[in-house]
Amino acid sequence: MTDAPGGAVRVPFPYVITGTGSRLPVRELSNDAVAAHFGRPGAWIEERTGVRSRRVAADGESVVELAAGASLDALADARIASERLALVVAASSTPGRFVPGIACGVQRLLGARTATALDVNAACAGFCFAVHTALGLLAGGLAEGPVLVVGAERFSPHLDYTDRGTAALFGDGAGAVVIEAADAPYGFLHTGIGSAGDKEQYVRIVPGEGRSRDAYTLFMDGRATRAFIEERLPAMLSEALAAGGLRPSDLDLVVPHQANPRLLHTVLEGAGLEPEQIFMTGQRYGNTGAASVPVTLDAARRAGRLHDGALVALAALGAGMTWGTQVLRWRRPDAQPVPGPSVSPRVRLEPVRSEPQ
């Protein structure tokens, strides 16, 4: 692993993550409870996926509320007031409403009155797409000041619990980061996104699937999605490293989207990474979609895995099919692990009654 280099270093995107936060619902749903719906023991899920449990939002607990809670945690970690935010970018594939976007709801709950709010939907790759968008706006001079990026999902209303291919994997939650300007050698060495629309049928939430003709239920072609991950994840990671002149061994930590912990470990180790380089939370929370990368990044920070100067890669794949990667050199004003649990209890910021799930 490498330390932060000295001297003149070119950083294409001289911005760093200065704060992280996460909100996971209090209610935990065990493998036994899920597997009972399709006549299997709970151990069947863990053996095939590595997932042991997941979190499920309470009735009336909206995606906006989860996102705002994670955002408050990230702002507190970054030690900045919401009034200073220039931009709020929110990613979700399960917003719970068609319009308005959830970013405006987050802006309202945070009191970030001067921030521009916009939404991104690239499914499980949404957070990486949102970071890519934020960096582009910052680098282009179209945004100036701290930026908040949040990913949030509430998959539970869209799951058919008799479908073992989806019910076993997905959970609810939210994660957020604050991005601010920095000096070299810190910052993002690479950001990239991509899409393969010819494979959009692999994962979808559309009416007419699953429980009833009117329900919006998550459908996933498991075999096709697995094959796509096995092919695309090593390639996108290789492309990201090559852009920064790096090798897999140079990375201190890889934070992937938590699609399937067992599958991801197999694929990433096959791409030249050691197990200790890969940080996962999917075993505890399942696949939280656009929230999974920031939730896992927050957990890694709290566990003391992100030292000053660490080289970190973020990688996610989502419906569409979509993918996104970032490589950054981490900067922290203090090198100490941040105390406190990565799972935040539900905190209702104010009643949110107009967002049916």
N, C-alpha and C positions, 0 to 999 in steps of 0.2 A: 504494500500500500504506500501511497505517496504523501508527502507533506506539501504544504502550499509553497510553490516556488517563489524565489525572490527575483528582483530585477524587473525588466519590462516584459509584460505578458499581455498578449492580445486577448481580450475577452469580448467576443462579439456582442454579448448582451450584459453590460455591467450592472446587473441588478441581482439582488439576493433575497432569499426568504428570511425575514426577520422575526416571524412569529407563526406558530402552528396551533391548531385547535381541533377538537373533535367533540361530537355529541352522538352517543349511542343510546337508544331507548333502554329503559330500565328492564323491561320484560325480556327474559331469555327463553328461547324455544329450543329444547334439547333435540338431539337426534332421535331419541325414543319417541318423542311426541310427533315428530315429522314422519318418521318411517312407519308409524302405526297406520297412517292413511293409505299406504300402499303395501301393507302386509309384510314388512321386512323388519328385522331387529335394527336398533339404532347403530350397532357396530357396522352394519352394512354400508352406511353412509361414510363413516370415517375411513373404513378400509379402502374405499374407492376414490374419495375426494380429499381426505385429510380434515374435513370440516367436522367439528365436534358440537358446535352450537351456533346460534345466530340471534340477533336482536330484532324485536318486532315492536313497531310504534303502537302507542295506545290509541284508542278511538279518539278522533278529533285532534290528534297530534300531527300537524301538517308538515309537509316538506319545508315550507318557509320557516316554520318554527325551529325545526332541526338545524336548518342552514344558518339561521340567525344565532342560535346558541353556539354552534361551532365557530362562527365568525367572531362572536364576543370573546371566546377563549383565545382565538388567534390575535385579536387586537390587544388583549391584556398581555399576552406573551410578548408582543412587539412593543408594548408600552407606548401605544399611540392612541389618540382619541379618534372616534369615528368621524368627527367633523373634518379631519384632515384628509380623508380618503378622496382620491380623485376619480376612482373607478371601482365598481363592483361587478365582477363577472361570475355568474352562477351557472353551474352545469348540472343538468338532471334529465333523465329520461322518464321520470315518474313524477311530474310536477303537481299532479292532483288537480290541475285546472288548465284550460286552454289559453285563456288570457285573463289578466296580464301575466307576464313572465314572473318567475319567482325572484329574480334579482331586484325588482322594484319593491317586493314585499320585504326582502332582507334590508334594503336601503331604508325603508320606513321604520322597521323595528330597531335598527341600529341608530337611527337619527343622523344618518350620513347625508345630510341635506344637499351638499354641493357635489356629491359623487354622481357620475353617470352610471346607470345600471343597465346591463345587457345580459342576455341569456345565450347559452350554447348547448346544443343537444347533439352529442356524438356518442350517446349511450355510455358504456363503461370506459370509453376513452375520453369522455367529456372533460374531465379535469385537465388532462394533458392538452386538449384542444383549447381550453380556457386559458391555461398558462401561456400557450403559444400566441393566442390572440392578445393577451395583456402585454407580453413582451414586444410584440409587433407594434402596438400602439405607443408603448413607452419609447421604443427605439426610433420610431418615426416622428416623435415629438407631438403626437396627437393626444397624449395623456401626460400629465406632469404631477407628480406627487405619489404618495403611497397607494398601492392597488390591493384590493382584496379579491382573492379567487376562492370560490367555495363550490364543493360538489356535494350533492345531497340526493338521497333516494328513499322512497318508500315503496318497496317492491311487494310487500305483503298483501295489499289489496288486489294485486294482479297475478297472484300465484294460484294455480290449481294444485292443491296439496296431494292429489292422487297422481300427479305427474312427477315421478321420482327424479327425472332429469333436470327439473328446475327447482322444485320445492326443497331438494336436498342442499342446494347451493346458495340461494339468495337470502339476504337480510337487509334490514333498514339501518340508516345512519347518515351522518354528515361529517365532513372534514373541511378545514379551511386553512389558507395561508395568507400572510401579508407579504407583499413584494415591494422592496424599496431600492433606490440607487445605491451603488457601492463602487469602490475603487478596486482595480486589479491588485492581486491576482484573483479576487473573488468574483463570482458571477456565473452566468449560464454560458457554457462553452458550446452548447448545441441545443437547438429546439427543432423538432420536425413533426409533421403530421402527414397522414395519407389515408386514402379511401379506396375501396374496391366495391363499387356499387353493384356489380354483377353478382355479388354474393349477399345482397340485402335480405334475401329470404331466409338466411340462416337463423337470425334472431329477430323477433318482432313482438310488439304489443299492439294488436289490432283487434277490432270487434269481430266476433264470429269464431274465435279460437277458444277451445277449452270449455268452461263451465256453462256458458249460455251465449246465444247469438248477440246479445247486447253487451256482454262483459268485455272489458279490455284485459285480456289475459296474456301473460308472457308465454311465448312459444319459442323453443330452441331446438334446432337440429343438432343434437349433441355430437354426433360423429363428424359432421361437416365442420362444426365450430372447433372441435378438437384438432382436426387436421389443419385448419387455418392457423391456429395458435402454434402448432408444431412447426409450420413452415415460416410464418411471418415473424414470430417473436425473435428467433435467432438472427434473422436478416435485419430487422429494424434495430436491434441492439448493435449489431456489427456496423451498420451504417452510421449510427450515432457516435460510436467510438472512433470510427475512421475519421469522421468530421472533426473530432477534437484531437486527432493524432494519438489516440489511447489504445491500450490493450485491455482485455477483461481483467487481468491481474492488477491493473492500475486502480480499479474501482474499490473504494472502501465499502460501499453499500449499494445494493440494487433494491429499489422499492417498486415491485410490480403491482399491477391491478390484480386483485385477489380472485381470479376466475375459478381456480381449482388448485389448492395448495400442492397436492401431490403431482399433478401434471406440470405445474410451473417449475417446481424443483427439478423434475426430470429434464425438462426442456432447457432450463437455464444452466444446469450443470453440464448438459451436453454441449452448451455453447461456450464452455470454458470457465465457468464460474465455480467457486468453491461454495459449499453449503453455508459457511459462516458469512459470506458476502451477501446473502439473500435474506431480506427481512420480511416476515409474513405476519398477518393478523387474521387471515382467512379461517384458520382453525378455530378462532374464538367468535368471529363475527360473520363468517360466510362471505359471499361476494356482495359488497355494498355498492357495486356499480361505479358511478362517477365519484362516489365518496371514498372508494377503497384506497386509492393512492394517498390522498391527504390524511385519511384516518391512520394508515400504516406509517406514513412519514411522522405524524405526531407521536405515535407509539414508539417509534425508533428514537425520536428526540428525548422522550421521557425516560427511555431505557438507557440513555447515555451513549447511544451508538453514533451520534453525529458530532464528532470533535471538530474543532476549528481547522479549516483547510481540507476536510474530507471531500473526496470525489464521490458524488452521488448520482446515480442514474435512476430516472423515473420512466416507467414503461407501461403502456396500457393498450388493450385491444377491445373494441366494442362492436355493437351491432352496426350494420351499414354496408359492408364491414369497414371499420375505421381503426386507426392506430395512431399513437403519439408517443414521442420520447423527448426527454430532456436530460442533459448532463450538466451538472453544476458543481462549482467548488463552494463548499459550505462556509459561511462565516457566522460565528456567534460571538457576541461581546463578552460572554462568559463561557467557560468550557465545562461548567458543571451541569450534570443532569438536572432537569427541571422536576421538582417533586410534584406529587399529585397523580391521581388515576387518569388513565387515558379515556375511561368511560365516564362521561358526565351525566349526572342525574337530570331528569327533565326539569327545565325551568321555563315556565310560561312567561314570556316577556310582556305580552298583553293579549287579550282575546283575539283570536283570528277565526272569524266565523264564516267567512266568505270563500273558504277553500275546501270544498267537499273532496273526500278521497275516494 
